[in-house]
């Protein structure tokens, strides 16, 4: 089975916890054995607290969720709306600024990521306000600022402004260079428009561009997928994300195809995954995670190529992250929280001067260590045993000795020196591997 890790969340670029697999959660509810919300300082209306001695980094990642779209894609289960008035968009931007003030922590932001939804729908004056909200952080500490953009929503004026305020990485949602596939995905752009948008991003001076692709789409053949890979490689982005389509229950695709679609497509999606890994590897892209490939020399400290997405690497390495906007998630100092989803409720709560927390949980240290292990094994470099102990306080080989021995005997993992990592076969079973560490 060729599948992606999804222990509690949808993974990919941006915030890996903006869509948690929880049913019937209410504001203030707890999850999975955590402490009561009143015991979690993140829920209270105060700045985030000092760093835990065992946390992996002095820095945090900031995720900003922009929940507006031109049209909701039939496969997308992230929170977004495609019918709204301009007044709501303006109100939301001001609420976003107020939430940023509420969460402005005693933390240094290493990366910023705007996802959605469609951040490139925001108008020039919205980005002016955002730049003012983030001015200090961008000037002093941010190494990577990514904005997701969809072909068909870009203009030269927008891209010039994004560069001017400090954005240095564009994630372009091309998805496919075949018009039939794009139509099935419900995208608003054509293949020609996608290439035109990519060229525009380059002309506006961006030197770090990522392209998102989707495979396993109904009707998509290996030949069509191969053509898309060839076209994208000819464009020359620094980074490529190639995600297998998953049919989620709360999407139009579920109504059309049902949950069995992924199972029925298992053989062809495995071949598509292998084709992407082989073809991209032959053209200078290093696979550093199950679905992500980047150019550049390998950083032998972090074991990732130069143009790897620093924001996502932070997630996979267990760093802190702060999410703002409807449905955005945060993890700081042992506490995970998720904002309310509805944009109207979000604005109303923030306008009262209160953080818009939908629920929070204080994670037991061993449970969090298991999550960190599982996420880290999505990366081709796996874990350095000393690094894992330093981050979590737990000995990976001791706590999960039985599970690791099983992985080694199956040929799903290898241990070289002090580094434990999944083999190419093990990466194809990343979600099953994850389950072994989530206890």
HUPENOR-V619614 format. One record per residue. N is the residue number from 1. RES is the residue in three letters. PSI is psi in whole degrees, 0 to 359 (NA if undefined). Layout:
# HUPENOR-V619614
n->N res->RES psi->PSI
n->N res->RES psi->PSI
This chain:
# HUPENOR-V619614
n->1 res->UNK psi->134
n->2 res->UNK psi->107
n->3 res->UNK psi->168
n->4 res->UNK psi->148
n->5 res->UNK psi->127
n->6 res->UNK psi->64
n->7 res->UNK psi->318
n->8 res->UNK psi->352
n->9 res->UNK psi->167
n->10 res->UNK psi->135
n->11 res->UNK psi->171
n->12 res->UNK psi->193
n->13 res->UNK psi->151
n->14 res->UNK psi->231
n->15 res->UNK psi->114
n->16 res->UNK psi->358
n->17 res->UNK psi->24
n->18 res->UNK psi->353
n->19 res->UNK psi->87
n->20 res->UNK psi->147
n->21 res->UNK psi->71
n->22 res->UNK psi->139
n->23 res->UNK psi->144
n->24 res->UNK psi->40
n->25 res->UNK psi->144
n->26 res->UNK psi->158
n->27 res->UNK psi->129
n->28 res->UNK psi->357
n->29 res->UNK psi->159
n->30 res->UNK psi->165
n->31 res->UNK psi->145
n->32 res->UNK psi->59
n->33 res->UNK psi->10
n->34 res->UNK psi->179
n->35 res->UNK psi->168
n->36 res->UNK psi->152
n->37 res->UNK psi->324
n->38 res->UNK psi->340
n->39 res->UNK psi->356
n->40 res->UNK psi->111
n->41 res->UNK psi->336
n->42 res->UNK psi->334
n->43 res->UNK psi->331
n->44 res->UNK psi->159
n->45 res->UNK psi->76
n->46 res->UNK psi->163
n->47 res->UNK psi->156
n->48 res->UNK psi->147
n->49 res->UNK psi->182
n->50 res->UNK psi->162
n->51 res->UNK psi->141
n->52 res->UNK psi->145
n->53 res->UNK psi->334
n->54 res->UNK psi->358
n->55 res->UNK psi->156
n->56 res->UNK psi->349
n->57 res->UNK psi->149
n->58 res->UNK psi->346
n->59 res->UNK psi->165
n->60 res->UNK psi->161
n->61 res->UNK psi->143
n->62 res->UNK psi->123
n->63 res->UNK psi->133
n->64 res->UNK psi->120
n->65 res->UNK psi->120
n->66 res->UNK psi->106
n->67 res->UNK psi->35
n->68 res->UNK psi->139
n->69 res->UNK psi->158
n->70 res->UNK psi->317
n->71 res->UNK psi->135
n->72 res->UNK psi->125
n->73 res->UNK psi->141
n->74 res->UNK psi->344
n->75 res->UNK psi->353
n->76 res->UNK psi->129
n->77 res->UNK psi->7
n->78 res->UNK psi->153
n->79 res->UNK psi->125
n->80 res->UNK psi->161
n->81 res->UNK psi->148
n->82 res->UNK psi->13
n->83 res->UNK psi->111
n->84 res->UNK psi->160
n->85 res->UNK psi->156
n->86 res->UNK psi->324
n->87 res->UNK psi->324
n->88 res->UNK psi->319
n->89 res->UNK psi->316
n->90 res->UNK psi->317
n->91 res->UNK psi->320
n->92 res->UNK psi->317
n->93 res->UNK psi->319
n->94 res->UNK psi->322
n->95 res->UNK psi->321
n->96 res->UNK psi->317
n->97 res->UNK psi->321
n->98 res->UNK psi->321
n->99 res->UNK psi->321
n->100 res->UNK psi->323
n->101 res->UNK psi->321
n->102 res->UNK psi->325
n->103 res->UNK psi->0
n->104 res->UNK psi->102
n->105 res->UNK psi->174
n->106 res->UNK psi->58
n->107 res->UNK psi->154
n->108 res->UNK psi->125
n->109 res->UNK psi->124
n->110 res->UNK psi->322
n->111 res->UNK psi->154
n->112 res->UNK psi->137
n->113 res->UNK psi->122
n->114 res->UNK psi->115
n->115 res->UNK psi->183
n->116 res->UNK psi->211
n->117 res->UNK psi->195
n->118 res->UNK psi->90
n->119 res->UNK psi->330
n->120 res->UNK psi->358
n->121 res->UNK psi->338
n->122 res->UNK psi->146
n->123 res->UNK psi->170
n->124 res->UNK psi->319
n->125 res->UNK psi->335
n->126 res->UNK psi->317
n->127 res->UNK psi->331
n->128 res->UNK psi->316
n->129 res->UNK psi->316
n->130 res->UNK psi->318
n->131 res->UNK psi->322
n->132 res->UNK psi->320
n->133 res->UNK psi->324
n->134 res->UNK psi->6
n->135 res->UNK psi->311
n->136 res->UNK psi->315
n->137 res->UNK psi->315
n->138 res->UNK psi->320
n->139 res->UNK psi->326
n->140 res->UNK psi->331
n->141 res->UNK psi->340
n->142 res->UNK psi->125
n->143 res->UNK psi->329
n->144 res->UNK psi->125
n->145 res->UNK psi->110
n->146 res->UNK psi->141
n->147 res->UNK psi->127
n->148 res->UNK psi->133
n->149 res->UNK psi->141
n->150 res->UNK psi->134
n->151 res->UNK psi->141
n->152 res->UNK psi->350
n->153 res->UNK psi->11
n->154 res->UNK psi->149
n->155 res->UNK psi->159
n->156 res->UNK psi->320
n->157 res->UNK psi->319
n->158 res->UNK psi->312
n->159 res->UNK psi->322
n->160 res->UNK psi->318
n->161 res->UNK psi->319
n->162 res->UNK psi->316
n->163 res->UNK psi->319
n->164 res->UNK psi->327
n->165 res->UNK psi->357
n->166 res->UNK psi->358
n->167 res->UNK psi->128
n->168 res->UNK psi->9
n->169 res->UNK psi->131
n->170 res->UNK psi->132
n->171 res->UNK psi->110
n->172 res->UNK psi->120
n->173 res->UNK psi->67
n->174 res->UNK psi->314
n->175 res->UNK psi->315
n->176 res->UNK psi->157
n->177 res->UNK psi->23
n->178 res->UNK psi->122
n->179 res->UNK psi->325
n->180 res->UNK psi->320
n->181 res->UNK psi->318
n->182 res->UNK psi->320
n->183 res->UNK psi->319
n->184 res->UNK psi->328
n->185 res->UNK psi->353
n->186 res->UNK psi->22
n->187 res->UNK psi->153
n->188 res->UNK psi->356
n->189 res->UNK psi->162
n->190 res->UNK psi->171
n->191 res->UNK psi->318
n->192 res->UNK psi->320
n->193 res->UNK psi->326
n->194 res->UNK psi->313
n->195 res->UNK psi->321
n->196 res->UNK psi->319
n->197 res->UNK psi->320
n->198 res->UNK psi->314
n->199 res->UNK psi->323
n->200 res->UNK psi->318
n->201 res->UNK psi->316
n->202 res->UNK psi->316
n->203 res->UNK psi->332
n->204 res->UNK psi->4
n->205 res->UNK psi->7
n->206 res->UNK psi->128
n->207 res->UNK psi->2
n->208 res->UNK psi->100
n->209 res->UNK psi->132
n->210 res->UNK psi->143
n->211 res->UNK psi->128
n->212 res->UNK psi->135
n->213 res->UNK psi->154
n->214 res->UNK psi->135
n->215 res->UNK psi->166
n->216 res->UNK psi->21
n->217 res->UNK psi->141
n->218 res->UNK psi->127
n->219 res->UNK psi->352
n->220 res->UNK psi->126
n->221 res->UNK psi->168
n->222 res->UNK psi->322
n->223 res->UNK psi->318
n->224 res->UNK psi->318
n->225 res->UNK psi->318
n->226 res->UNK psi->320
n->227 res->UNK psi->320
n->228 res->UNK psi->315
n->229 res->UNK psi->317
n->230 res->UNK psi->317
n->231 res->UNK psi->316
n->232 res->UNK psi->317
n->233 res->UNK psi->323
n->234 res->UNK psi->332
n->235 res->UNK psi->323
n->236 res->UNK psi->40
n->237 res->UNK psi->157
n->238 res->UNK psi->339
n->239 res->UNK psi->142
n->240 res->UNK psi->129
n->241 res->UNK psi->124
n->242 res->UNK psi->105
n->243 res->UNK psi->136
n->244 res->UNK psi->134
n->245 res->UNK psi->129
n->246 res->UNK psi->137
n->247 res->UNK psi->112
n->248 res->UNK psi->152
n->249 res->UNK psi->327
n->250 res->UNK psi->43
n->251 res->UNK psi->163
n->252 res->UNK psi->326
n->253 res->UNK psi->326
n->254 res->UNK psi->319
n->255 res->UNK psi->328
n->256 res->UNK psi->322
n->257 res->UNK psi->336
n->258 res->UNK psi->171
n->259 res->UNK psi->337
n->260 res->UNK psi->352
n->261 res->UNK psi->313
n->262 res->UNK psi->321
n->263 res->UNK psi->316
n->264 res->UNK psi->333
n->265 res->UNK psi->8
n->266 res->UNK psi->314
n->267 res->UNK psi->313
n->268 res->UNK psi->325
n->269 res->UNK psi->326
n->270 res->UNK psi->317
n->271 res->UNK psi->321
n->272 res->UNK psi->321
n->273 res->UNK psi->314
n->274 res->UNK psi->322
n->275 res->UNK psi->316
n->276 res->UNK psi->313
n->277 res->UNK psi->316
n->278 res->UNK psi->311
n->279 res->UNK psi->314
n->280 res->UNK psi->322
n->281 res->UNK psi->322
n->282 res->UNK psi->341
n->283 res->UNK psi->28
n->284 res->UNK psi->9
n->285 res->UNK psi->128
n->286 res->UNK psi->124
n->287 res->UNK psi->116
n->288 res->UNK psi->356
n->289 res->UNK psi->166
n->290 res->UNK psi->316
n->291 res->UNK psi->8
n->292 res->UNK psi->139
n->293 res->UNK psi->141
n->294 res->UNK psi->156
n->295 res->UNK psi->167
n->296 res->UNK psi->158
n->297 res->UNK psi->150
n->298 res->UNK psi->129
n->299 res->UNK psi->112
n->300 res->UNK psi->355
n->301 res->UNK psi->307
n->302 res->UNK psi->349
n->303 res->UNK psi->38
n->304 res->UNK psi->152
n->305 res->UNK psi->162
n->306 res->UNK psi->317
n->307 res->UNK psi->21
n->308 res->UNK psi->150
n->309 res->UNK psi->107
n->310 res->UNK psi->326
n->311 res->UNK psi->310
n->312 res->UNK psi->323
n->313 res->UNK psi->323
n->314 res->UNK psi->318
n->315 res->UNK psi->310
n->316 res->UNK psi->338
n->317 res->UNK psi->6
n->318 res->UNK psi->19
n->319 res->UNK psi->165
n->320 res->UNK psi->151
n->321 res->UNK psi->145
n->322 res->UNK psi->125
n->323 res->UNK psi->136
n->324 res->UNK psi->153
n->325 res->UNK psi->165
n->326 res->UNK psi->132
n->327 res->UNK psi->1
n->328 res->UNK psi->145
n->329 res->UNK psi->156
n->330 res->UNK psi->151
n->331 res->UNK psi->115
n->332 res->UNK psi->126
n->333 res->UNK psi->45
n->334 res->UNK psi->1
n->335 res->UNK psi->127
n->336 res->UNK psi->134
n->337 res->UNK psi->158
n->338 res->UNK psi->132
n->339 res->UNK psi->159
n->340 res->UNK psi->152
n->341 res->UNK psi->316
n->342 res->UNK psi->129
n->343 res->UNK psi->327
n->344 res->UNK psi->314
n->345 res->UNK psi->321
n->346 res->UNK psi->310
n->347 res->UNK psi->316
n->348 res->UNK psi->317
n->349 res->UNK psi->314
n->350 res->UNK psi->324
n->351 res->UNK psi->341
n->352 res->UNK psi->358
n->353 res->UNK psi->24
n->354 res->UNK psi->143
n->355 res->UNK psi->136
n->356 res->UNK psi->53
n->357 res->UNK psi->126
n->358 res->UNK psi->318
n->359 res->UNK psi->167
n->360 res->UNK psi->157
n->361 res->UNK psi->143
n->362 res->UNK psi->115
n->363 res->UNK psi->130
n->364 res->UNK psi->140
n->365 res->UNK psi->319
n->366 res->UNK psi->322
n->367 res->UNK psi->314
n->368 res->UNK psi->321
n->369 res->UNK psi->321
n->370 res->UNK psi->320
n->371 res->UNK psi->315
n->372 res->UNK psi->318
n->373 res->UNK psi->313
n->374 res->UNK psi->314
n->375 res->UNK psi->318
n->376 res->UNK psi->327
n->377 res->UNK psi->352
n->378 res->UNK psi->334
n->379 res->UNK psi->143
n->380 res->UNK psi->336
n->381 res->UNK psi->346
n->382 res->UNK psi->223
n->383 res->UNK psi->133
n->384 res->UNK psi->128
n->385 res->UNK psi->322
n->386 res->UNK psi->321
n->387 res->UNK psi->316
n->388 res->UNK psi->318
n->389 res->UNK psi->321
n->390 res->UNK psi->321
n->391 res->UNK psi->316
n->392 res->UNK psi->337
n->393 res->UNK psi->4
n->394 res->UNK psi->150
n->395 res->UNK psi->114
n->396 res->UNK psi->315
n->397 res->UNK psi->333
n->398 res->UNK psi->313
n->399 res->UNK psi->321
n->400 res->UNK psi->40
n->401 res->UNK psi->313
n->402 res->UNK psi->315
n->403 res->UNK psi->318
n->404 res->UNK psi->320
n->405 res->UNK psi->324
n->406 res->UNK psi->317
n->407 res->UNK psi->319
n->408 res->UNK psi->318
n->409 res->UNK psi->330
n->410 res->UNK psi->347
n->411 res->UNK psi->15
n->412 res->UNK psi->345
n->413 res->UNK psi->158
n->414 res->UNK psi->149
n->415 res->UNK psi->114
n->416 res->UNK psi->113
n->417 res->UNK psi->239
n->418 res->UNK psi->12
n->419 res->UNK psi->126
n->420 res->UNK psi->126
n->421 res->UNK psi->160
n->422 res->UNK psi->145
n->423 res->UNK psi->176
n->424 res->UNK psi->326
n->425 res->UNK psi->316
n->426 res->UNK psi->323
n->427 res->UNK psi->331
n->428 res->UNK psi->342
n->429 res->UNK psi->36
n->430 res->UNK psi->324
n->431 res->UNK psi->323
n->432 res->UNK psi->321
n->433 res->UNK psi->317
n->434 res->UNK psi->319
n->435 res->UNK psi->333
n->436 res->UNK psi->338
n->437 res->UNK psi->354
n->438 res->UNK psi->98
n->439 res->UNK psi->NA
